[in-house]
Amino acid sequence: MTYSRAATFRPIGQILTTEVLPQLYRAQNSSLRAFCIGTVSYDGGDDPASFDRIVLLGECPSPEEAMSFAALRLSRGDIHASSDDRLCFHPRVMVIQDREQALVLAGEVRARIILWQQPVASDCEARRIVNEASRLRGMAFSASGNGDHGSARNLRYRASLLEARLVDPFWRETAAELLSLPQAA
């Protein structure tokens, strides 16, 4: 009876390079970027001439500070798509990413409040969400091809909200802990 060495032991060098060092590198460079995904239009409505826009809000050193910063900017109503005052920006999704563009946390914007989404608990759950979001994006593509731009935008928005739960595995535990903490009123 022979045992496969690879099945029982991994060299310490392999463990260091594949697991330990990437996490240390991420922790060292943990500056986080907060940005808002929304819709821009000239009249403030949901007309066919409106378009999607991503607005960078700023950088923060920690997830807690990024959440507070995003909530403050949203509550003040000072998120603008450009310097043109005629353009109205309607925020829809708030996103926090690390320097490597890994998703740390995301949430839906409703009535100037961010409803942060609970991260997926497993890779299996993540696969289900990816499948459902892909289905919604396919439906959006079809609706757009039929000229129904409003429905296409809403389907893409629903897909984005599902994808908001696809937090990077490195950040899942941190995000879950942050969302389990009581929020100050």
C-alpha positions in Angstrom: 0.0 0.0 0.0 1.5 3.3 -1.0 0.4 6.8 0.1 0.6 9.8 -2.1 2.8 12.3 -0.5 0.8 15.2 -2.1 -2.4 14.0 -0.6 -1.1 14.0 3.0 1.4 16.8 3.3 2.1 20.1 1.6 5.5 21.7 1.7 5.7 24.7 4.1 6.9 26.9 1.2 3.7 26.1 -0.8 1.5 27.0 2.2 3.4 30.2 2.7 3.2 31.3 -0.9 -0.4 30.3 -1.6 -2.1 31.1 1.7 -0.1 33.2 4.2 1.7 35.7 2.1 -1.3 36.8 0.0 -3.3 37.5 3.2 -0.4 39.5 4.7 -0.1 41.5 1.5 -3.8 42.3 1.5 -3.7 43.3 5.2 -0.7 45.6 4.5 -2.4 47.3 1.6 -5.9 47.5 3.0 -6.8 51.0 1.8 -10.5 50.6 0.8 -12.3 52.6 -1.9 -16.0 53.5 -1.6 -18.1 54.3 -4.6 -21.7 54.6 -5.6 -23.4 53.1 -8.7 -26.4 55.0 -9.9 -28.4 56.5 -12.7 -27.8 59.9 -14.2 -30.4 61.9 -16.1 -31.1 65.5 -17.0 -34.6 65.7 -15.7 -34.3 63.5 -12.6 -36.6 60.8 -13.9 -36.1 57.3 -15.2 -36.3 58.3 -18.9 -34.6 56.4 -21.8 -32.0 59.1 -22.0 -30.7 58.3 -18.5 -27.5 56.2 -18.1 -25.6 54.3 -15.4 -22.6 55.9 -13.7 -20.1 54.9 -11.1 -19.0 57.7 -8.8 -15.9 57.3 -6.6 -16.5 58.7 -3.1 -13.0 58.3 -1.6 -10.6 56.0 0.2 -10.7 54.8 3.8 -8.3 52.7 5.9 -10.9 50.3 7.3 -14.2 48.7 6.4 -15.9 50.4 9.4 -14.7 53.9 8.3 -15.7 53.2 4.7 -19.2 52.2 5.8 -19.5 55.4 7.9 -18.0 57.6 5.1 -20.4 56.2 2.5 -23.4 56.6 4.8 -22.4 60.2 5.6 -21.9 61.2 1.9 -25.3 59.6 1.1 -27.1 61.3 3.9 -25.7 64.7 3.0 -26.8 64.2 -0.6 -23.5 65.4 -1.9 -22.9 62.6 -4.4 -22.8 64.1 -7.9 -22.0 62.5 -11.3 -20.3 65.6 -12.6 -19.9 69.3 -12.1 -22.9 69.9 -14.4 -25.7 71.0 -12.1 -28.3 69.9 -14.6 -27.4 66.3 -14.2 -29.3 64.5 -11.5 -27.6 61.5 -9.9 -29.9 58.8 -8.4 -27.8 56.5 -6.2 -28.7 52.8 -6.3 -25.9 50.6 -5.0 -23.0 51.5 -2.6 -19.8 49.5 -3.0 -16.6 49.1 -0.9 -13.6 47.4 -2.6 -10.0 46.8 -1.6 -7.0 47.8 -3.7 -7.1 44.6 -5.6 -10.8 45.4 -6.5 -12.1 42.6 -4.4 -15.5 43.2 -3.0 -15.5 44.0 0.7 -19.1 45.0 1.2 -22.0 46.4 -0.9 -25.6 47.5 -0.2 -28.7 48.8 -1.8 -29.5 52.5 -1.4 -33.1 53.4 -0.4 -34.3 56.8 0.9 -30.7 57.9 1.6 -30.0 54.8 3.7 -27.7 52.0 2.8 -29.1 48.5 3.3 -25.8 46.6 3.5 -26.1 43.1 2.0 -25.1 40.0 4.1 -22.2 38.2 2.4 -22.6 34.7 1.1 -21.8 32.0 3.6 -20.3 29.5 1.2 -19.0 29.0 -2.3 -22.1 26.9 -3.1 -24.3 29.8 -2.2 -22.0 32.1 -4.3 -22.5 29.8 -7.3 -26.3 30.0 -7.0 -26.2 33.8 -6.9 -23.9 34.0 -9.9 -26.3 31.7 -11.8 -29.3 33.8 -10.9 -27.6 37.1 -11.6 -26.5 35.8 -15.0 -30.1 34.8 -15.8 -31.3 38.3 -14.9 -28.5 39.9 -17.0 -29.6 37.7 -19.9 -33.2 38.9 -19.5 -31.9 42.5 -19.4 -30.0 41.9 -22.6 -33.2 40.6 -24.3 -35.3 43.5 -22.9 -32.8 46.0 -24.2 -32.8 44.4 -27.6 -36.6 44.8 -27.7 -36.3 48.5 -26.9 -37.5 48.1 -23.3 -34.7 50.1 -21.7 -36.5 50.7 -18.4 -37.0 47.0 -17.8 -33.5 46.2 -18.9 -32.1 48.7 -16.3 -34.3 47.3 -13.5 -33.2 43.7 -14.3 -29.5 44.8 -14.3 -30.1 46.6 -11.0 -31.7 43.4 -9.5 -28.6 41.4 -10.7 -26.3 44.0 -9.1 -28.1 43.6 -5.8 -27.6 39.8 -5.9 -23.9 40.3 -6.8 -23.6 42.6 -3.8 -23.5 39.5 -1.7 -20.5 38.1 -3.5 -18.0 39.4 -1.0 -14.4 38.2 -1.6 -13.7 35.1 0.6 -10.9 37.1 2.4 -13.5 39.7 3.5 -16.5 37.5 4.2 -15.9 37.0 7.9 -15.1 40.7 8.5 -18.2 41.8 6.6 -20.4 39.4 8.4 -19.1 40.6 11.8 -19.6 44.3 10.8 -23.2 43.6 9.8 -23.9 41.7 13.1 -22.8 44.7 15.2 -25.6 47.0 16.4 -25.6 50.3 14.4 -25.7 53.7 16.0 -28.9 55.6 15.4 
